[in-house]
Amino acid sequence: MKFTLSWLKEHLETSASLDEIVDALTRVGLEVEGVADPGAKLGAFRVARVLTAERHPQADKLQVLSVDAGDGPVQVVCGAPNARAGMLGVFGAPGAYVPGSDITLKIAAIRGVESNGMMCSERELELGEGHDGIIELPADAPVGTSFPDYAGLNDPVIDVSVTPNRQDCMGVRGIARDLAAAGLGALKPFHVKHIPGEDVGPEVRTDDPEGCPAFYGQAVSGVRNGDSPDWMRRRLLAIGQKPISALVDVTNYVMIDLGRPLHVYDRAKLQGGLVARKARAGEQVVALNGKTYTLGEGMTVIADEAEVHDIGGIMGGEHSGVSSGTTDVLIECAYFDPDHIARTGQKLGLTSDARQRFERGVDPAFLDDGLAHATALVLEICGGTASEVTRAGEPPLEPRVIRYDPRLCDSLGGLHVPPERQARILLSLGFKMGAIDHTDAYSDALFATVESPWPVTVPTWRRDVDGPADLVEEVIRIEGIDKVPSTALPHPPGVAKPTATPEQKLERRLRRAAAARGLDEAVTWSFVSGAEAAAFGGGAWRIANPISEELKVMRPSLLPGLLSAAARNLRQLPGGGVRLFEIGRRYLADAERSTLGVVLAGDRSQRNWRTGKATAYDAFDAKAEALALLAQAGAPVDNLQVLPVPSTVEGGEAGDAWHPGQSGTLRLGPKTVLAAFGMLHPKTLKAFDLTGPIAAVELYLDAIPAKRTQGFARPAYAPPALQPVRRDFAFLVPAELAADALVRAIKGADKANIVSARVFDLFEKDGEKSVAVEVVLQPGEKSFTDADLKAVSDRVVAAAAKLGASLRG
């Protein structure tokens, strides 16, 4: 929401400085995203008079001008057809930056004639689209004056981020009301000029009371649709709105000024009256943005007897739009249901300034005054005669009364605000209190007559206020949230009892462990697009009212969000490595499941003198991260099995997302999956606009068995009394035998003496595969004898033989 300082002061009587206003806006909950000074970029341009204008000797369409900008005549070559002696325009000297052309002026020879600057058009100064000629100023414009000073462009533009619940602040007057309540001045009265109609009102009706409860219309005949006044054009341009024509600019101005969207139809292009109705399946409309939209049943539209002319509350149609030849218009002022507007906009993928306001909820009591104000502006600017107002339907005007106890400000808000001050704040924001509806009518005597709890009537423009807690919020934000004292929680005597659950403790421990291993934590959205969810098996949870089509499915995996984050980081860090992790929830058909995701992308190491190239991450890097994090989680990593990823991993993960042969699962037993790891499939990476090998891990934290603890004390350190014994075995094994199966068989051959086994060498030749395994034996009360070691070795060889492995000679 953008507005200029002078525009704000049309509604707010204040002597506050710009900095004070910006601070107050942020203080009351309207975050200021930025303050721009549009005149700053045009500070080098001045008002100048054309002294002489002669034809260029080498070009018929160019002229050689003598221009005086206050420092004496200079020669300028100009191609504008309207340039002539005696006129006043805007001159840029060498060194000036022309924003519309993105050039810096310098002395140059044009067709052999020196040019010392430029006479500028509206487009070149980004003041409009006019480029048929240079700007022509009135004859009384002072030569040599700074153009921004003369044109009133030194008007700061304030950009405010309005939260979805503050529909009243989608207009400049609503923002002024908040500032007045915050003590920065007084809200100026707003007088609406109701003009009596001279003709019968237009034919309008609503056949869709759910989508469009109220539809008002007023006709104006004999209008002249030229350019809007300079003051209106200047304000619209300052906030980024393109002036189009007087009729269109009036509707845009009222929408931004008062938060009331309207629409103007060319009556000559309509057949019969207008009706608000539900669209028929397959109906199409060409909107004002030039695009054709196919409508669905349930969408609210405005149509005549022949066709649809308006996607109700979102965007008008191209066919019935006004033009320079328009003489008779119909001004629409309607109330559209916010939920209907939001659903229609999402289905069509269409957004507009009107939709932003209607889906938040505009003031249902401002139809008559909003229409009257727009009509008065049209008559003032375009002339013509107005008809009577036709009203169809009824807006939702049921009064909402909240019983409010002022003591709630202390108990809920933590700030003591005297009841009299609370009353003044609520009244200044437009709330009514019993018979009191304005701060000017407030007095201690009247306040004393109001019963407690107070009957507070919510203004029609505050759809977000629903209960006493909302009134506390209004009081606190105006009084100043910075005034809420910092109060420590009560500290009971004795030692505090731990409150973290085992799941929370596990997440904290893993978060520290992942960070210690050099992984960077990411926090991504819990919802993803349908395509991103499909890459990991699809999403069982879909949002009924999503923010956008890209955020409509609750994530079935943490990897989509991490991959999107990795893609953004890799674009900023070409040639670098990205190591991200996140702890969050997956949303599966049966439940939410706590998960830790890891993505390893880019280069693991830089180019070096040995290989001459960088090293990428592989499946073993992912396995190492998975085992290290599982160990920190207390999982029995020595007992885990490595099995392939099936087409659907138990727990909901899509196995097709992983690269076959370069991925696996870590399991406790054949069914309990603790983690999936490995390389992602190329088609998965393509869905996220990624290339190159990328490794990933998902730890399923809810599947990790909980460790039983005996208080906070660590178990006593009891190292073995005797040294371990290591023996190496080399087996010839079948090509399809997994090394993990061989290692598990060896460890199970003598569980009493074998404490660990690991593969340390792999040799392949002529179709044969040799796997070397180191076995660690731990003696107990006495050292092993040669006979004991031979017996263990025999059991190891026998266990391997059951898998088809034989001891290599």
C-alpha positions in Angstrom: 0.0 0.0 0.0 1.7 3.2 -1.2 0.7 6.8 -0.7 2.4 10.2 -0.7 2.8 12.4 2.3 0.6 15.1 0.9 -2.1 12.6 0.1 -2.0 11.4 3.8 -2.4 15.0 4.9 -5.6 15.3 2.9 -7.1 13.2 5.7 -4.8 13.9 8.6 -4.4 17.3 10.2 -0.8 17.0 11.6 2.4 18.9 12.1 4.4 15.7 12.5 7.6 15.2 10.5 8.0 12.4 8.0 10.3 10.5 10.4 7.7 10.8 13.2 4.9 9.5 10.9 7.1 6.6 9.8 7.9 5.7 13.4 4.2 5.9 14.4 3.1 3.7 11.5 5.5 0.9 12.6 4.5 1.4 16.2 0.8 0.8 15.5 1.5 -2.3 13.5 1.7 -0.9 9.9 5.2 -1.9 8.9 6.9 0.7 6.7 8.8 -1.1 3.9 10.4 2.0 2.5 10.2 5.7 1.9 11.0 7.0 -1.6 11.6 10.5 -2.9 10.6 10.5 -6.6 11.8 14.1 -7.1 15.4 13.1 -6.1 16.1 11.3 -9.5 14.9 14.4 -11.4 16.8 17.0 -9.4 19.2 17.7 -12.3 16.3 18.8 -14.6 15.2 22.5 -14.8 12.5 24.6 -16.4 13.8 26.0 -19.7 12.6 28.3 -22.5 13.2 27.6 -26.2 14.6 30.8 -27.6 15.0 29.8 -31.2 14.2 26.7 -33.3 15.8 26.1 -36.7 15.8 23.1 -39.0 18.8 20.8 -38.7 21.1 21.2 -41.8 21.5 17.4 -42.2 18.2 16.0 -41.1 14.6 17.0 -41.9 13.1 15.6 -38.7 15.5 17.3 -36.3 15.7 20.9 -35.1 18.6 22.9 -33.6 17.3 24.7 -30.6 18.7 27.6 -28.5 17.6 26.8 -24.9 17.9 29.0 -21.8 17.7 27.2 -18.5 18.7 30.2 -16.4 22.4 30.1 -17.3 22.3 31.6 -20.8 21.6 30.0 -24.2 22.9 26.6 -25.1 22.5 24.6 -28.3 20.4 21.4 -28.2 19.5 19.1 -31.1 15.9 17.9 -30.7 13.6 15.6 -32.7 10.3 16.5 -31.0 7.7 17.8 -33.5 6.2 20.2 -31.0 9.5 22.0 -30.2 9.2 25.7 -31.2 10.5 29.1 -30.2 8.9 30.6 -27.1 7.7 27.4 -25.5 8.7 26.3 -22.0 9.8 22.7 -21.3 12.1 20.5 -19.1 15.8 20.6 -19.9 18.5 18.1 -18.8 22.1 19.4 -19.0 25.1 17.1 -19.7 25.7 14.8 -16.7 22.0 14.4 -15.9 20.6 10.8 -15.7 17.5 10.2 -17.8 15.6 7.4 -15.9 13.1 6.6 -18.7 15.9 6.0 -21.2 18.5 4.8 -18.8 21.2 7.1 -20.2 23.4 9.8 -18.8 23.5 12.9 -21.0 26.8 14.1 -22.4 27.9 16.6 -25.1 27.5 14.8 -28.4 27.5 15.6 -32.1 24.2 14.6 -33.8 24.5 14.5 -37.5 27.4 16.8 -37.3 25.8 19.4 -35.0 26.8 19.7 -31.3 24.1 19.1 -28.7 24.6 20.2 -25.1 21.8 18.4 -23.3 18.2 17.3 -23.9 14.6 18.6 -23.9 12.6 15.8 -22.3 9.3 14.0 -22.8 7.0 12.5 -20.1 8.2 8.9 -20.8 11.8 9.9 -20.6 11.3 11.3 -17.1 8.9 8.4 -16.1 6.0 10.8 -15.6 3.7 9.1 -18.1 3.6 7.4 -21.5 3.6 10.6 -23.6 6.5 10.4 -26.1 5.0 12.2 -29.1 6.7 15.4 -28.1 8.6 17.2 -25.3 6.8 18.3 -22.1 5.2 21.7 -22.6 4.9 23.8 -19.4 2.6 26.8 -18.8 3.8 30.2 -19.9 4.2 31.4 -16.3 6.7 28.6 -15.4 9.8 30.3 -13.9 12.8 29.6 -16.1 15.8 28.1 -14.2 13.7 26.6 -11.5 14.3 23.0 -10.4 11.6 21.0 -12.2 10.7 18.7 -9.2 10.2 21.9 -7.1 8.0 23.5 -9.8 6.0 20.3 -10.5 5.5 19.4 -6.8 7.3 16.1 -7.2 9.2 16.5 -3.9 6.5 14.5 -2.1 7.8 11.4 -0.3 6.1 8.1 -1.1 5.5 5.9 1.9 5.2 2.1 1.3 3.4 0.2 4.0 3.0 -3.5 4.4 -0.6 -4.1 5.3 -1.4 -7.4 7.1 -4.4 -9.4 5.8 -6.5 -8.6 8.9 -6.3 -4.8 8.4 -8.7 -4.3 5.5 -9.4 -0.8 6.8 -5.9 0.2 6.1 -6.1 -0.6 2.4 -7.1 3.0 1.9 -5.2 6.2 2.8 -8.1 7.4 5.1 -7.9 4.2 7.2 -4.1 4.8 7.8 -4.8 8.4 8.7 -7.4 7.2 11.3 -4.8 5.0 12.9 -2.3 7.8 13.1 -4.8 10.2 14.6 -5.7 7.6 17.2 -1.9 7.3 18.0 -1.8 11.0 18.7 -0.2 12.3 15.5 -3.0 14.7 14.7 -6.7 14.9 14.0 -8.7 13.0 11.4 -10.2 15.5 9.1 -14.0 15.2 8.5 -14.9 13.5 5.2 -17.8 15.2 3.5 -19.6 13.3 0.7 -21.4 15.4 -1.8 -24.7 13.6 -2.7 -25.9 14.8 -6.1 -29.6 14.4 -6.8 -30.3 12.3 -9.9 -32.0 13.9 -12.9 -32.9 10.6 -14.6 -34.2 7.2 -13.7 -31.4 5.0 -12.4 -29.8 2.2 -14.5 -31.2 -1.4 -14.4 -29.1 -3.5 -12.1 -29.9 -6.5 -10.0 -28.2 -9.4 -8.1 -29.1 -13.0 -8.7 -26.2 -14.2 -6.5 -26.9 -13.0 -3.0 -24.1 -15.3 -1.6 -21.3 -13.9 -3.9 -22.7 -10.4 -4.4 -25.2 -9.5 -1.6 -25.5 -5.8 -2.7 -25.1 -4.2 -6.2 -25.5 -0.4 -6.5 -25.3 1.5 -9.8 -25.5 5.1 -11.0 -25.4 6.4 -14.6 -23.7 9.6 -15.8 -24.6 10.9 -19.3 -22.7 13.4 -21.4 -19.2 12.8 -20.0 -15.9 13.8 -21.7 -13.3 11.2 -21.0 -10.0 13.0 -21.4 -7.0 13.1 -19.2 -7.5 13.3 -15.4 -6.3 16.5 -13.6 -2.6 17.0 -12.9 -3.0 16.6 -9.1 -4.7 13.2 -9.6 -2.2 12.0 -12.3 0.7 13.1 -10.1 -0.5 11.1 -7.1 -1.2 8.0 -9.1 2.1 8.1 -10.9 3.9 8.6 -7.6 2.6 5.3 -6.2 3.2 3.4 -9.4 -0.3 3.6 -10.9 -0.4 4.3 -14.6 -2.9 7.1 -15.5 -5.2 5.8 -18.2 -8.2 8.2 -18.6 -10.2 10.4 -16.3 -13.0 7.8 -15.7 -10.6 5.0 -14.9 -8.3 7.2 -12.8 -11.3 8.3 -10.7 -12.1 4.7 -9.8 -8.4 3.9 -9.0 -8.1 7.1 -7.0 -11.2 6.3 -4.8 -10.0 2.7 -4.3 -6.6 3.8 -3.0 -7.9 6.9 -1.2 -10.9 5.3 0.6 -10.3 1.5 0.1 -13.5 1.3 -2.0 -13.1 -0.4 -5.4 -15.5 0.6 -8.2 -15.9 -0.2 -11.9 -17.1 2.0 -14.8 -18.9 0.5 -17.9 -19.5 2.2 -21.2 -23.3 2.0 -21.5 -23.1 2.1 -25.3 -21.5 -1.3 -25.2 -24.0 -3.0 -22.9 -27.2 -4.8 -24.0 -29.8 -4.3 -21.4 -29.3 -4.1 -17.7 -26.5 -5.5 -15.6 -26.9 -8.5 -13.3 -24.6 -10.1 -10.7 -25.0 -13.8 -11.1 -23.0 -17.1 -11.0 -21.0 -17.9 -14.0 -22.0 -20.8 -16.2 -19.5 -23.5 -16.8 -17.3 -22.7 -19.8 -18.2 -19.0 -20.1 -15.3 -16.9 -21.1 -14.4 -13.2 -20.7 -11.5 -11.1 -22.0 -10.3 -9.1 -19.0 -8.8 -5.7 -19.0 -5.3 -7.2 -19.0 -6.0 -8.7 -22.4 -6.1 -12.3 -21.3 -9.1 -14.7 -21.8 -10.4 -16.5 -18.7 -12.6 -19.5 -18.7 -15.0 -19.3 -15.8 -16.3 -22.0 -13.6 -19.6 -22.6 -11.9 -19.9 -20.7 -8.6 -17.8 -17.7 -9.7 -19.6 -14.4 -9.4 -19.7 -12.3 -12.6 -21.4 -9.1 -13.8 -23.2 -9.7 -17.1 -25.8 -8.1 -19.4 -28.3 -9.9 -21.5 -25.6 -11.0 -24.0 -22.4 -11.8 -22.3 -20.1 -11.6 -19.2 -18.5 -8.2 -18.7 -16.8 -8.4 -15.3 -15.1 -11.1 -13.1 -17.0 -9.8 -10.0 -14.8 -7.9 -7.6 -11.5 -8.9 -9.4 -11.2 -7.4 -12.9 -13.5 -5.8 -15.5 -13.9 -7.0 -19.1 -12.2 -5.5 -22.1 -15.3 -5.2 -24.2 -17.3 -2.9 -22.0 -14.3 -0.8 -20.8 -14.4 3.0 -21.3 -12.5 4.7 -24.0 -11.8 8.3 -25.2 -15.1 8.2 -27.1 -17.2 7.2 -24.2 -20.1 9.6 -23.4 -22.4 7.6 -21.2 -21.2 5.4 -18.3 -22.6 3.2 -15.5 -20.6 3.3 -12.2 -20.8 0.1 -10.3 -20.4 0.0 -6.5 -21.0 -3.5 -5.1 -20.2 -5.6 -2.1 -18.7 -9.0 -2.9 -18.2 -11.8 -0.4 -14.5 -12.1 0.6 -14.4 -15.9 0.5 -16.0 -16.1 -3.0 -13.5 -13.5 -4.2 -10.5 -15.4 -2.8 -11.6 -18.7 -4.3 -12.3 -17.2 -7.7 -8.9 -15.4 -7.8 -7.0 -18.5 -6.8 -8.7 -20.7 -9.4 -8.1 -18.2 -12.2 -4.6 -17.3 -11.0 -5.7 -13.6 -11.3 -4.8 -10.9 -8.9 -5.6 -7.2 -8.8 -5.9 -4.2 -6.5 -9.6 -4.7 -6.3 -9.2 -8.4 -5.3 -6.8 -7.5 -2.6 -9.4 -5.3 -1.0 -12.5 -7.4 -1.6 -11.0 -10.6 -0.3 -10.0 -8.8 2.9 -13.4 -7.3 3.2 -14.4 -3.8 2.3 -16.7 -1.6 4.4 -20.3 -2.8 3.6 -21.7 0.5 4.9 -19.8 2.6 2.4 -21.7 1.7 -0.7 -23.9 4.8 -0.9 -21.2 7.3 0.1 -18.5 5.6 -2.0 -20.7 5.7 -5.1 -21.7 9.3 -4.4 -18.1 10.4 -4.0 -17.0 8.7 -7.2 -20.0 10.2 -9.1 -19.2 13.7 -7.8 -15.6 13.4 -9.0 -16.7 12.2 -12.4 -19.1 15.1 -12.8 -16.4 17.6 -11.6 -13.7 16.3 -14.0 -15.7 14.9 -16.9 -19.0 16.8 -16.7 -22.3 15.3 -17.5 -25.5 14.6 -15.6 -26.1 11.9 -13.1 -29.1 9.6 -12.7 -30.7 8.3 -9.6 -29.0 5.4 -7.7 -30.4 1.9 -8.3 -29.9 -0.4 -5.3 -30.2 -4.2 -5.6 -29.8 -6.5 -2.6 -28.7 -5.7 1.0 -25.1 -5.5 2.3 -24.3 -7.4 5.6 -24.9 -4.6 8.1 -25.8 -6.5 11.2 -24.3 -4.7 14.2 -21.7 -6.5 16.2 -21.6 -5.6 19.9 -18.8 -7.0 22.2 -19.1 -6.9 26.0 -15.7 -5.5 27.0 -14.2 -5.4 30.5 -11.4 -2.8 30.6 -9.6 -5.0 33.2 -8.7 -7.4 30.4 -6.1 -5.0 29.2 -4.1 -5.9 32.4 -4.8 -9.6 32.4 -4.4 -10.3 28.7 -2.1 -7.5 27.5 0.1 -7.1 30.5 -0.2 -3.3 30.4 -2.3 -1.1 32.7 -4.2 1.5 30.7 -6.7 3.6 32.6 -10.3 2.9 31.5 -10.7 6.5 30.4 -7.7 6.2 28.1 -9.0 2.9 26.7 -12.3 4.5 26.0 -10.7 7.4 24.1 -8.6 5.0 22.0 -11.5 2.8 21.0 -13.7 5.8 20.2 -10.9 7.4 18.1 -10.7 4.2 16.0 -14.4 4.3 15.2 -15.8 2.0 17.8 -19.0 3.1 19.6 -19.5 2.7 23.4 -23.1 2.7 24.4 -24.5 6.0 23.2 -21.0 7.5 22.7 -19.8 7.2 19.1 -17.1 9.9 18.8 -14.2 11.3 21.0 -15.6 14.8 20.6 -18.7 13.7 22.4 -16.7 12.0 25.2 -16.7 13.3 28.7 -16.0 11.9 32.1 -19.7 12.3 33.0 -20.8 10.3 30.0 -18.1 7.7 30.7 -19.4 7.2 34.2 -22.8 6.3 32.8 -21.5 3.5 30.7 -21.9 0.2 32.4 -19.1 -2.3 32.8 -18.5 -4.5 30.9 -18.9 -1.9 28.2 -21.1 -2.6 25.2 -18.7 -1.8 22.3 -20.1 -1.7 18.8 -17.6 -2.7 16.1 -17.3 -0.3 13.1 -18.4 -1.8 9.8 -14.9 -1.4 8.4 -13.3 -3.7 11.0 -14.2 -7.2 9.9 -11.2 -8.6 11.9 -12.5 -7.6 15.4 -14.4 -10.5 16.8 -14.1 -10.5 20.6 -12.7 -8.8 23.7 -9.2 -10.0 23.0 -9.2 -8.1 19.7 -10.2 -4.9 21.6 -7.3 -5.4 24.0 -5.0 -5.7 20.9 -6.4 -2.4 19.6 -5.7 -0.6 22.9 -2.2 -2.1 23.3 -1.0 -1.3 19.8 -2.2 2.3 20.0 -0.9 2.9 23.5 2.4 1.3 22.5 3.5 -2.3 22.6 6.9 -1.0 23.7 5.2 0.1 27.0 4.4 -3.4 27.9 6.8 -4.2 30.8 9.1 -7.2 30.7 7.9 -9.4 33.5 9.7 -12.5 34.5 7.8 -15.7 34.9 7.2 -16.7 38.6 10.1 -18.8 39.9 8.9 -21.5 42.3 11.2 -22.6 45.1 13.4 -25.6 44.7 14.9 -27.2 41.6 13.0 -26.6 38.4 11.6 -29.7 36.8 12.4 -30.4 33.2 9.6 -29.7 30.9 11.0 -30.7 27.5 9.5 -33.9 26.1 11.8 -36.7 24.9 10.9 -35.8 21.3 12.0 -32.1 21.9 15.2 -33.3 23.5 16.0 -35.5 20.6 15.4 -32.7 18.1 17.6 -30.3 20.1 20.4 -32.9 20.3 20.2 -33.6 16.6 20.1 -29.9 15.7 23.4 -29.3 17.6 24.9 -32.5 16.1 24.1 -31.5 12.5 25.4 -28.0 13.0 28.6 -29.4 14.6 29.1 -31.5 11.4 29.1 -28.4 9.3 25.5 -28.5 8.1 23.6 -25.2 7.8 20.1 -25.2 9.1 17.2 -24.2 6.8 13.6 -23.5 7.7 11.4 -24.0 4.6 7.6 -23.9 4.0 5.5 -26.8 5.3 3.6 -26.7 2.1 4.8 -27.2 -1.5 3.4 -27.3 -5.0 1.6 -30.3 -6.4 4.5 -31.0 -8.8 7.0 -30.9 -6.0 4.9 -33.2 -3.8 4.4 -35.6 -6.8 8.2 -36.0 -7.1 8.1 -37.6 -3.6 5.0 -39.7 -3.9 2.3 -37.0 -3.8 0.7 -35.3 -0.9 -2.2 -36.6 1.2 -3.0 -33.2 2.8 -4.2 -30.5 0.5 -5.0 -26.9 1.6 -8.5 -25.8 0.9 -7.6 -22.1 0.7 -3.9 -21.9 -0.3 -1.8 -18.7 -0.5 -0.9 -19.7 -4.1 -0.9 -22.7 -6.4 2.8 -23.1 -5.5 1.9 -23.7 -1.8 -1.2 -25.9 -1.9 0.0 -29.3 -0.6 1.4 -30.2 2.8 4.9 -31.6 2.2 5.2 -35.4 2.2 8.9 -35.0 2.6 11.4 -32.4 3.8 13.5 -32.8 0.7 11.4 -30.6 -1.7 11.9 -27.5 0.5 15.6 -28.3 1.0 16.1 -28.9 -2.8 14.5 -25.5 -3.6 16.7 -23.8 -1.1 19.8 -25.6 -2.5 18.8 -24.5 -6.0 18.7 -20.8 -4.9 22.0 -21.1 -3.0 23.8 -22.8 -5.9 22.8 -20.0 -8.3 24.4 -17.6 -5.9 27.5 -19.8 -5.2 28.5 -21.3 -8.5 31.2 -23.9 -7.9 30.6 -24.0 -4.2 29.1 -26.7 -1.9 25.7 -26.5 -0.1 25.1 -28.6 3.0 21.6 -28.0 4.4 19.5 -29.7 7.0 16.1 -29.2 8.5 14.1 -30.7 11.3 10.3 -30.6 10.8 7.2 -32.6 10.0 6.2 -34.7 7.1 2.4 -34.9 6.5 1.4 -38.4 5.6 -2.0 -39.9 5.2 -2.1 -41.3 8.7 -0.2 -38.7 10.8 2.4 -36.0 11.0 5.9 -37.5 11.5 9.0 -35.8 12.9 11.8 -35.9 10.4 15.4 -34.7 9.8 16.3 -34.0 6.2 19.8 -33.3 4.7 20.8 -32.2 1.2 24.4 -32.3 0.0 24.8 -30.4 -3.3 27.6 -28.9 -5.3 31.2 -29.7 -4.7 32.4 -31.5 -1.6 36.0 -30.2 -2.1 37.7 -27.7 -4.4 40.0 -28.6 -7.2 43.4 -29.9 -5.9 46.8 -30.7 -7.3 46.3 -34.4 -7.2 43.1 -34.8 -9.2 42.9 -31.4 -10.9 39.2 -31.3 -10.4 36.6 -30.8 -7.6 35.0 -33.8 -5.9 31.2 -34.1 -5.8 29.2 -35.7 -3.0 28.3 -39.3 -3.3 26.0 -41.9 -1.6 28.7 -42.7 0.9 28.8 -39.1 2.1 25.0 -39.3 2.7 25.4 -42.7 4.5 28.1 -41.2 6.7 25.8 -38.3 7.7 22.9 -40.6 8.3 25.0 -43.0 10.6 26.6 -40.1 12.5 23.2 -38.4 13.2 21.6 -41.7 14.1 24.4 -42.4 16.6 23.8 -39.0 18.2 20.1 -39.9 18.4 21.0 -43.0 20.4 20.1 -45.5 17.6 21.9 -48.8 17.7 23.9 -48.1 14.6 26.0 -51.3 14.9 22.9 -53.4 14.5 21.4 -51.6 11.5 20.9 -53.3 8.2 21.5 -51.5 4.8 18.7 -52.5 2.4 17.7 -51.1 -1.0 15.0 -48.5 -1.2 11.8 -50.2 -2.4 9.3 -48.6 -4.7 7.6 -47.2 -1.6 9.6 -46.8 1.5 7.6 -47.6 4.6 6.4 -44.4 6.3 5.3 -42.8 3.1 8.5 -41.9 1.2 8.5 -42.4 -2.6 11.3 -44.7 -3.5 11.2 -43.6 -7.1 12.7 -40.3 -6.0 16.0 -42.1 -5.2 18.6 -43.3 -7.7 18.5 -47.1 -7.9 21.8 -48.7 -6.9 23.0 -45.5 -5.3 20.6 -45.3 -2.4 19.5 -47.4 0.5 17.7 -47.5 3.8 19.0 -48.1 7.3 16.8 -50.5 9.1 16.4 -52.0 12.6 15.2 -55.4 11.5 13.6 -55.9 8.1 10.6 -53.5 8.7 11.6 -50.6 10.9 13.1 -48.0 8.6 15.2 -45.4 10.5 16.6 -43.5 7.5 16.8 -43.3 3.8 20.0 -42.1 2.1 21.8 -41.9 -1.2 21.7 -40.0 -4.5 18.5 -38.5 -5.8 17.2 -39.6 -9.2 18.0 -37.3 -12.2 14.2 -36.9 -12.9 13.7 -35.7 -9.3 16.5 -33.1 -9.7 15.0 -32.0 -13.0 11.7 -31.2 -11.2 13.6 -28.7 -9.1 15.7 -27.2 -11.9 18.8 -28.9 -10.5 21.7 -30.7 -12.3 24.6 -32.7 -11.2 24.7 -35.4 -8.5 23.0 -34.5 -5.2 23.0 -36.6 -2.1 20.3 -36.6 0.5 19.2 -38.1 3.8 15.9 -38.4 5.7 16.0 -39.6 9.3 12.6 -40.7 10.5 12.8 -39.6 14.1 9.6 -41.1 15.3 11.0 -44.6 14.3 14.1 -44.3 16.4 13.7 -46.4 19.6 13.7 -44.3 22.8 16.7 -44.8 25.1 15.8 -45.6 28.7 17.7 -43.3 31.0 18.4 -43.6 34.7 18.4 -40.0 35.7 21.0 -37.4 34.5 24.1 -39.3 35.6 26.3 -40.9 33.0 27.1 -44.6 33.3 30.5 -45.4 34.9 33.4 -45.7 32.4 34.4 -49.4 32.3 37.0 -50.1 29.6 37.9 -53.8 28.9 40.8 -55.1 30.9 42.4 -56.9 27.9 43.5 -55.7 24.4 41.3 -56.4 21.5 42.4 -58.8 18.7 42.1 -58.0 15.0 41.9 -60.6 12.3 41.5 -59.9 8.5 39.6 -62.2 6.2 39.4 -62.0 2.4 36.4 -63.8 0.8 35.6 -64.5 -2.8 31.9 -63.7 -3.0 29.1 -63.8 -5.7 28.8 -60.6 -7.6 25.2 -59.9 -6.4 26.0 -60.4 -2.7 25.7 -57.2 -0.7 28.7 -56.4 1.5 26.4 -55.5 4.4 24.9 -59.0 4.3 28.4 -60.5 4.6 29.3 -58.2 7.5 26.1 -59.1 9.4 26.7 -62.8 8.9 30.2 -62.5 10.2 29.1 -60.5 13.3 26.5 -63.1 14.0 28.9 -66.0 13.8 30.2 -65.5 17.4 28.2 -62.7 19.2 30.1 -63.4 22.5 33.6 -62.6 21.1 33.1 -60.5 17.9 32.5 -56.9 18.8 32.7 -55.4 15.3 33.3 -56.1 11.6 33.9 -53.8 8.7 34.8 -54.0 5.0 38.2 -52.4 4.3 39.0 -53.6 0.8 37.3 -54.5 -2.4 39.0 -56.2 -5.4 37.4 -57.2 -8.7 39.0 -59.0 -11.6 37.7 -61.3 -14.4 34.2 -61.3 -13.0 35.3 -62.3 -9.5 34.8 -60.1 -6.4 37.0 -60.2 -3.3 35.8 -58.5 -0.2 38.2 -58.1 2.8 36.7 -57.7 6.2 38.4 -56.7 9.5 37.0 -58.5 12.5 37.6 -57.2 16.0 37.5 -59.8 18.9 37.4 -58.7 22.5 38.6 -61.2 25.2 36.8 -61.2 28.5 38.4 -62.6 31.6 41.5 -64.2 29.8 43.4 -63.8 26.6 42.5 -65.9 23.6 44.6 -69.0 22.9 45.5 -70.2 19.4 42.7 -72.8 19.6 40.2 -70.1 20.6 41.1 -67.9 17.7 41.0 -70.9 15.2 37.5 -71.8 16.5 36.3 -68.2 16.0 37.8 -68.1 12.5 36.2 -71.4 11.6 32.8 -70.0 12.6 33.4 -66.9 10.6 34.3 -68.9 7.5 31.3 -71.2 8.0 28.9 -68.2 8.3 30.3 -66.7 5.1 30.0 -70.0 3.3 26.2 -70.0 3.9 26.1 -66.9 1.7 28.2 -68.5 -1.1 31.4 -66.8 0.0 34.7 -68.8 0.2 38.0 -67.9 1.8 40.4 -66.6 -0.7 43.6 -68.6 -1.0 
